[in-house]
Amino acid sequence: MSICFCDIIMKAERVIAYIDGFNLYFGLKEKGWRRYYWLNVKSLCQSLLKSPQHLVNVKYFTSRITSPPDKRKRQSTFLEVLNTIEGIELYFGKYQVTPYICEQCGHPNDIPEEKMTDVQIATELVSDAYQNKYDTAFIISADRDLVPSIEKIRSKPLDKRAVIVFPPMRTNDDLRGVANAYIHITESELKKSLLPPEITKIGGYVLKCPIEWQGNPG
């Protein structure tokens, strides 16, 4: 009996990955894994696939920071790199600094806060489900605010699968409770998903991994 290649493709389980960029970044930071900041997030998602899953898109959610300048430059370089990778879409929220006065010493501080990422992820999750763009969602985050949207995509008539992918140093019981499955990102998967030290854009401009991220042991 002959097998039609088209039939095999039709039976493949379509996956869209939704990445909470700051949740992933701060997980790596808390773990002391700065050397993995220069990360090909599409390759990371591909490393998590199980047969017959097929990655159709990666949606990366973040906010552009405004200071300090050196940190802003490193983030901009990384986002430029992600823009060169086919199959990655970037979504931006807001990054704001909230003044804060220490109750103990009275010293003024600025508390950075990232806004709108959870709302944007929830919106894309549900919108893509209604448009039948995926069968399974990989959700790389530990933000419990995503629970209602996950419950929505898993309910009828959508019946989509949700796999929570916890960044390093991140976990959440509520998310585990509403997902079909959950996994934790391992160092082995991160090692296999690093970007090359230099990326050449169309036109010849070279993007380089920041020195501060190169081979840093912690």
N, C-alpha and C positions, 0 to 999 in steps of 0.2 A: 504494500500500500504506500503510495507516495504521500509526502507531507508538504503542504503548501507553506512556504516561508511566511507568507502574509498572515496565515492563521496563527503561527507562532508569535509574531509581533502583536497581533490583536490580543493574545492571552497574557502578554507581559503585564505585570503589575506596575502601573505608573506611579512614580513617587515625585512629590515636590518637597523640597526642604525649606523650612522657615527658620532662619538663624537670628537669634537675639544677640547682636554683635557685642553689646556691652556686657551681657551676662556671660558670654564666652570669654571675653577679654579679662574680666575681673576674676573669673574662675582660674584662668591661666596665671594671672598675677598672684593670687593668693597661694597657688601651688608653687610659685617660684619658677614658673616655666616661661620666662621671657623669651627664651630661644625658639619658642613655637609661635610667637606673634606673627612671624612672616609665613602665614599659613594659606595654602590654597584650599579654601573652604569647599570648593566643588569636589576636589580630590578626596577631602575628608568625608563628604557625604557619600561619594561613590564607594569608599572603603567600608561603609556600613550596610551596603545593599546585600540582600540575600536573593538567590535565584528563585523565581524569575523576575525580580524587581528591576525596574529601569528608571534611572533618574532623568526626568524631563525638564526640571528647572530648579534653580536655587535662588531664594529670595533672602537677601541680607539686609537686616534692619539696624540702623545705627543713627547717630547724630554727630554732626561736625563740632568738635570742641573748639573753643576760642582762645584758650591759653593753657599753659605757657607756650610761647612760640615754638620751642623745639619739639614739644609733644604734638602740637598741632601739625607741624611739618611732617613728622613721622606718620601720623594718621592719614594725612593727605596723600602721602606717597603710597601707603598701603591701599587706600581706596582707589587710587589711579590704577594700581596693579589689578585689583579686582575688576575694574572696568575693561581691562584687556582680555578677560576670560569669557569666552562665549558660554552662555547659559547661566550667567549670574546677573540678577537684577538688584539694584541698590535702592533702598527706601530710607528717607531721612526724617527723623523726628526733630525735636528741639533740645538743645543743651543749654541750660541756664544756670547761673550762679545765684544762690540765695544767701543774703547776709545773715549771719548768725552771731549772737553774743554769748560767749561762754558764761554759764551761770555761776561757775566757781571763781573764775578770775576776772571776768568782765572783758576779756580780750575779744575784739571783733574777728570773725573768721568768715570765709566764704565757703559755702557748701555746694559743690557741683551736683546738679540733678539732671538726669536724662528723662525727657518727657515724650509721650506718644508712642513709644515702641510697642508696648503691649496692645494698644488700640489698633495700630496698623497691622500687627501680626494677626490679631483676631479678625479684623476686616478681610484680609487677604485669605485667611483660612476658610472662612465661611463663603466668601464670594467665589473662590476657586472651586469649592465643593459644589455649590449650586450650578456652576458652569461645567461641572463634571470634568475638570482638568486633571484630576488625580484620583487614584484609588487609595493611596496611603500618604499620609503627611508625616514627614520627619520634623519634629519640633525641637530645635536645639535651644533649650532654655530651662530654667527652673522657676519661672515666674508663675505663681499660683493664680494670678489674674487671668491666665489663659484658660482656666478650667471651664467657664461657661461656653466659650467658643468650641472647645474640644467636645463637650457634651453635645453641642448642637450638631457638629459634623458627623458624630457617631450615631445620632438618632435618625429615625425614618423621616422622610424618604431618602436622606442622603446616604446613610450607611457607609461612611468612609472610615478607614482605619487610621488611628493616631499612634505613632511611636514617639515617645519622649526620649530625647537624647540629652542626658545630663552632662554639662561641662564639668571639668575637674573642680572639685571642692563644692559641688552644687548638687542638691537633691531636694525633693519635695514630696511629702506623702500624699497631698491632695492631687497632684498631677499623676502620680503613680496609680491612684485610685480610679481615675477616669480614662486612662489610656489603655489601648489594647496590649501594649508592651512598653517596656522602658529599658534603656541601655545606658552605660556610662562610657564616655570617651576615654580611651586608653592612650598611654604614651606611645605605644607601638603604632597606633593609627595616626597620631600626630606626626611622628617621625617620617612616616611614609607620605605625608601630605604637605611637606614643606615646599615652598616655592624655590626656584633657582635663585642664587644670589643677585643676579641681574636679569631684568626684563626689558627687552627692547620694544618700544612702541612703534606703530606705523609712523614713518617719518624719521626714525633713527634715534629718538630720544630714549636714553637709558634710565630706567628706574632701578635703584640699588637698595638692597636691604640695609636699613639703618645700622650703623656701627654698634649702637647700644643693644641691638637684638642679636648680633652675630655670635653664636657659640656661647651665649651667656649660660652658665651652669645653674643659675637660680635667680 
